[in-house]
Amino acid sequence: DGESVMPIIPAKTLILFPGETVSLQVGRPDNLALIKEHSGEDKLIGVTYSPGGNNGSEKGDLCRIGTAAAMVAVKDGPGGSKIITLEGIRRIALLGIHRRTPYLTARVGIVAEKKGSADKIVSLTQEIISIIEQLTKIDPAYSDELSFIIKFNLENPGQLADKIAAMFHFPLSSKQEILESYNLDIRLKKVLKFLRNEMDQAAVSYEIRKNVEKRNIDEQRKFYLRQQLYEIKRQ
């Protein structure tokens, strides 16, 4: 596939992974001009995390690894904005800005995945599934079905890592780290690290919830006992 020029949407609020479909509200004139020219599933656009969302004009603001995406739907949004639905296709590397007007375009290359050690991948995957099963039991933010959805992607560890990164509430900086990991061992290790962080936070919240519930039950019990005593005295 080599190197090509691609229109780029700098995304401030999301990171798109290959295989994921997301909706994004677009309101800046340059991005609206891009959408006008490039909507349609046969045309690919690049989506790159830009914490400032300002088309990479500040040094280091536009992340170098992003995702080539198909724009599968465009709808009118509030105040002249557009709501676009994007389907992530593959990782891309930004090699340099091509032009900034009327919208941002960049020279891009394809990012090739490095497989790494098969044994290590199996052991990391098993550890990841185990943590997800525990996490869905103690964190109400994640449904029980999540572990079943994740297991459908076991045959493809790269896809599995991307699916988890997309579905779990990791900070955007952590998601970007996963997107930038084209070495599969490293990507799975990062996913495992961020899942453990989620697990630690969920465990603390779980303990707090349990303590609050216990206190509430104790208070209720005391209240009923006081009521009974009052009734006994009254009689």
Number of C-alpha atoms within 10 A of each C-alpha: 5 7 13 12 18 21 25 27 26 25 24 16 13 20 23 29 28 20 14 17 17 16 15 14 17 20 15 15 13 16 20 18 14 20 20 10 10 16 17 14 14 9 15 21 24 29 26 28 27 24 19 15 18 15 23 20 13 11 6 10 16 22 18 16 24 31 27 27 27 21 23 17 14 18 10 12 13 10 7 11 16 19 16 19 18 23 22 24 19 17 23 24 22 25 15 12 16 14 13 15 10 12 18 21 22 19 18 25 18 17 18 12 12 13 14 12 10 11 9 14 20 14 10 18 21 12 14 22 17 12 16 23 15 15 24 18 13 15 17 11 11 16 12 16 10 16 19 13 13 18 12 10 16 16 9 9 19 22 18 21 25 22 18 24 27 22 12 17 15 17 11 16 12 16 24 21 16 25 23 19 19 18 15 22 21 18 22 25 20 19 25 21 14 20 21 16 13 18 19 13 12 20 16 11 14 16 12 12 12 12 12 12 12 12 12 12 12 12 12 12 12 12 12 12 12 12 12 12 12 11 10 9 8 7 6
